[in-house]
Amino acid sequence: MGAGRTLFEKIWVAHLVATPAGRSPILYIDLHLVHEVTSPQAFDGLRSAGRGVRQPARTVATVDHNVPTEPRGSPITDLIAARQIAALQANCKEFGIRLFDMDAPEQGIVHVIGPELGLTQPGMTIVCGDSHTSTHGAFGALAFGIGTSEVEHVLATQCLAQQKPKTMKIDVHGQLGLGVMAKDLALGIIGHIGTDGATGHVIEYAGPAVRALSMEGRMTLCNMSIEAGARAGMVAPDETTIAYVKGRRFAPTGGDWEKAVERWRSLPTDQGAAFDKVVEIDAAQLCPFVTWGTNPGMVAPVTGRVPEVNGLQEGERRAAELALQYMALEPGRRIEDIKIDRVFIGSCTNSRIEDLRAAARVAKGHRVNTQVRAMVVPGSQTVKRAAEQEGLDRVFLDAGFEWRESGCSMCLGMNPDILQPGERCASTSNRNFEGRQGRGGRTHLVSPMMAAAAAIAGHFTDIRNWKFH
Amino acid sequence: MKAFTVHRGRVAPLDRVNVDTDQIIPKQFLKRIEKTGFGKFLFYDWRFVAEGKPNPDFVLNETRYEGASVLVAGKNFGCGSSREHAVWALSDFGFRAVISSSFADIFANNSTKNGFLTVRLTDQQVSEVMRRAQGVDNYQITVDLEKCEARDDQGFSAKFSVDEFVRHCLLNGLDDIGLTLQHENEIAAYEAQHGVPAGLQDRGAVG
């Protein structure tokens, strides 16, 4: 390791419990986040094997995927969803796991509440049965999504047998322009490297444009690492990180805080450390993006057009043709001419207070287009309260947006918030897969500002020309 | 876990790249709390048109691919959501293996925990298998994990690589939780050195 170590390598090595010959290294997991959808079969597995939860104190659960965003207290009419939520409640009780339940003031999307409660800290290993666990990498943690078998593995052993991933550095030079958000940076990167561009790799985002991002922006960026195929995404901790974590409910205090901060300051990648792959991005070349197809790599500048497919390679061309067919778009159509029916502002990508502030700034003094139904779903109850204290709810409501309770909501439509067949949606979420937001629904991924502007205009519009009130 | 050694079966061609786990098993079926019974929901939005009627244009609804147990698909198979339900659905439907030129990490990981094999071949080899599956009646392939080889009766043969430990677990149907627990002493020593953070210790009246 003469040339120095990367942030990833430092965390990896510090968490190695055993490196058995001929087998995958065994990694210790500091924090295991659990939600209702990917855990019931794991708890069943524990019971049938006669195993317990090794570290209930390092395991934290909430309900997010299934929960209705109607006012709390309304009954869950979907009985299968209700049964899944009841299963998590029973499992947490049986195994002594902390649960932030439906009616808890801390409830929210697992990747929103982890950071805001100070559970997520630099240098940690964090897993969750959810691919967007990469979000927590924004703090300089090694955080990745796992399947249900691995959820069971971590519950039983607090460890995971993991093959060591490769490393990729994405260096973002310069600064993002006005109206260009972290979401646009993420979409720009995925459009550039492709949805499998980082498969097998842990990404470290670096460079001045990344350093300049707030924690919310870094979370948006790391969140979408999985959409480029990455195992995880990370940003080295700095003063922005430390200031964010300080004073939060589960953050270290007193002497522990001083020691923790000292440790965190030693985490950033050493000068001269080598990565398996390096990608350079010029922030000045980025603009507000809109996806036109059915994967997050199919992006176009808002000022651009739906691309021609003829020049693409066979497999990609077929994929693009199928995507355009599904999306009911044709090559050459101006992005700004695409009309929308629905707007969703929310999800683990873009439902934090800063996202809502940005969207509210756009909405203020305007009215949602009469042809559009727009909803705002805060990421957590904490975000919702903060937004209401600032009066953001009034801004949205006055402009004709719906103001809902917290949860994953229309990002994946497991609760009643779904698109109808053929409906077209400007969404701040992370996946525009076929049927993701409802069978036959057409999703365009955008930043919160772009989503709010589209709600008002009724079609996509360049936020850089927006008339702010 | 069910062991995987050698499997021979009919091949169904799914000629699409970037098949995501939302397509393999759509979200409305993730609310079930069991591990079984997901096969009938596999590729639901592609297999069925409205009101649950089979879509005649979808490859798995063609009678000549009935009973197929090996799927061949374009690159980046299994991308997106971490839902292990995708592997459960493929297995429950009757598939034992998927052949592609690349797999998303979490999907590949989930497969290994369920005795389900992801066979990674080159782009040309995948195209060749795809062509044969589309053109040859009752096209069958043998996926041999002992020899790390995929072969048919018409001269196609390709080596593939699998992580040695993963291969060992699959061949023997090993439960990897049990293997990790063999390191109880090391885990306990690590925990003794790194206590639970103070903030997490007091769970109050949880549950």
Contacts between the chains, C-beta under 8 A, distances in Angstrom:
chain1	res1	chain2	res2	distance
A	17	B	183	6.4
A	17	B	186	5.1
A	17	B	187	5.5
A	17	B	190	4.8
A	18	B	183	4.6
A	18	B	186	4.4
A	18	B	187	7.9
A	20	B	183	7.3
A	22	B	164	6.1
A	22	B	165	6.3
A	22	B	168	7.7
A	23	B	165	4.4
A	23	B	179	7.4
A	24	B	163	7.4
A	24	B	165	5.3
A	24	B	166	7.8
A	26	B	180	5.9
A	26	B	183	5.9
A	26	B	186	7.5
A	26	B	187	7.8
A	28	B	187	7.5
A	28	B	190	5.5
A	28	B	191	8.0
A	28	B	194	7.4
A	37	B	30	5.3
A	37	B	31	7.4
A	37	B	83	7.7
A	38	B	82	6.9
A	38	B	83	6.8
A	38	B	84	7.1
A	40	B	33	3.8
A	41	B	33	6.8
A	41	B	34	7.0
A	41	B	35	4.7
A	41	B	84	7.8
A	44	B	33	7.7
A	44	B	35	7.5
A	49	B	177	7.3
A	51	B	177	7.4
A	55	B	191	7.8
A	55	B	196	6.9
A	56	B	203	7.0
A	56	B	206	8.0
A	57	B	196	4.9
A	57	B	200	4.7
A	57	B	201	5.8
A	57	B	203	6.1
A	58	B	196	6.3
A	58	B	200	6.3
A	65	B	30	7.8
A	66	B	31	6.6
A	78	B	31	7.3
A	80	B	31	4.3
A	80	B	32	6.6
A	81	B	31	5.0
A	83	B	31	7.6
A	83	B	33	6.5
A	84	B	31	5.1
A	84	B	32	7.7
A	84	B	33	5.6
A	87	B	33	5.0
A	92	B	206	7.1
A	92	B	207	4.9
A	93	B	207	3.7
A	94	B	207	7.4
A	95	B	207	7.7
A	96	B	203	6.9
A	96	B	206	6.2
A	96	B	207	5.8
A	97	B	206	6.6
A	97	B	207	6.5
A	98	B	203	5.1
A	98	B	206	4.6
A	98	B	207	7.9
A	99	B	206	6.8
A	99	B	207	6.6
A	118	B	199	7.2
A	119	B	200	7.9
A	129	B	82	6.2
A	130	B	81	7.9
A	130	B	82	5.9
A	131	B	80	6.8
A	131	B	81	5.4
A	131	B	82	4.2
A	131	B	106	6.1
A	145	B	82	4.1
A	145	B	106	5.7
A	146	B	82	6.4
A	146	B	106	7.0
A	146	B	109	7.4
A	147	B	82	5.5
A	147	B	83	7.5
A	147	B	84	3.7
A	147	B	87	7.5
A	147	B	106	6.1
A	147	B	109	6.4
A	147	B	110	3.7
A	147	B	113	6.8
A	148	B	35	7.9
A	148	B	84	4.2
A	148	B	85	8.0
A	148	B	110	7.8
A	149	B	84	6.2
A	149	B	110	6.5
A	149	B	113	3.5
A	149	B	114	7.0
A	150	B	109	7.0
A	150	B	110	7.8
A	150	B	113	7.2
A	152	B	177	6.7
A	153	B	176	6.8
A	153	B	177	5.2
A	153	B	180	6.7
A	156	B	177	5.1
A	156	B	180	7.9
A	156	B	181	7.3
A	157	B	177	6.3
A	157	B	180	4.7
A	157	B	181	6.0
A	157	B	187	6.6
A	158	B	187	7.0
A	158	B	191	7.6
A	159	B	180	5.5
A	159	B	183	7.7
A	159	B	187	6.0
A	160	B	180	7.9
A	161	B	165	7.7
A	161	B	176	5.7
A	161	B	179	7.1
A	161	B	180	5.8
A	163	B	163	6.0
A	165	B	105	7.8
A	195	B	18	5.8
A	195	B	76	6.2
A	195	B	79	5.9
A	196	B	18	7.5
A	196	B	75	6.7
A	196	B	76	4.1
A	196	B	79	6.8
A	196	B	102	6.0
A	196	B	104	7.4
A	199	B	76	7.3
A	199	B	102	6.3
A	199	B	104	6.6
A	199	B	105	6.2
A	200	B	105	6.2
A	226	B	80	7.7
A	227	B	80	8.0
A	229	B	76	7.0
A	229	B	79	6.5
A	229	B	104	6.2
A	229	B	105	7.2
A	231	B	105	5.4
A	249	B	199	7.2
A	250	B	197	7.5
A	250	B	199	3.9
A	250	B	200	6.5
A	251	B	199	6.8
A	252	B	197	6.7
A	252	B	198	7.0
A	252	B	199	6.8
A	253	B	198	7.5
A	253	B	199	7.7
A	256	B	197	7.7
A	256	B	198	6.1
A	295	B	18	5.4
A	295	B	20	7.3
A	295	B	79	7.7
A	315	B	17	4.5
A	315	B	74	5.3
A	315	B	75	6.7
A	316	B	17	6.9
A	318	B	15	7.4
A	318	B	16	7.3
A	318	B	17	7.5
A	319	B	16	6.8
A	319	B	17	5.0
A	319	B	18	6.2
A	319	B	74	7.8
A	322	B	16	7.1
A	412	B	22	7.8
A	412	B	27	5.1
A	412	B	81	7.7
A	413	B	27	6.0
A	413	B	28	8.0
A	414	B	27	5.1
A	414	B	28	7.4
A	414	B	30	6.6
A	414	B	31	6.9
A	431	B	20	7.7
A	431	B	22	7.0
A	431	B	80	6.2
A	431	B	81	7.8
A	433	B	20	4.9
A	433	B	22	4.4
A	433	B	23	6.9
A	433	B	80	6.2
A	434	B	22	7.3
A	434	B	23	6.3
A	434	B	45	6.7
A	435	B	22	6.5
A	435	B	23	7.5
A	435	B	26	5.9
A	435	B	45	4.8
A	436	B	22	5.3
A	436	B	27	7.6
A	439	B	26	7.4
A	439	B	45	5.6
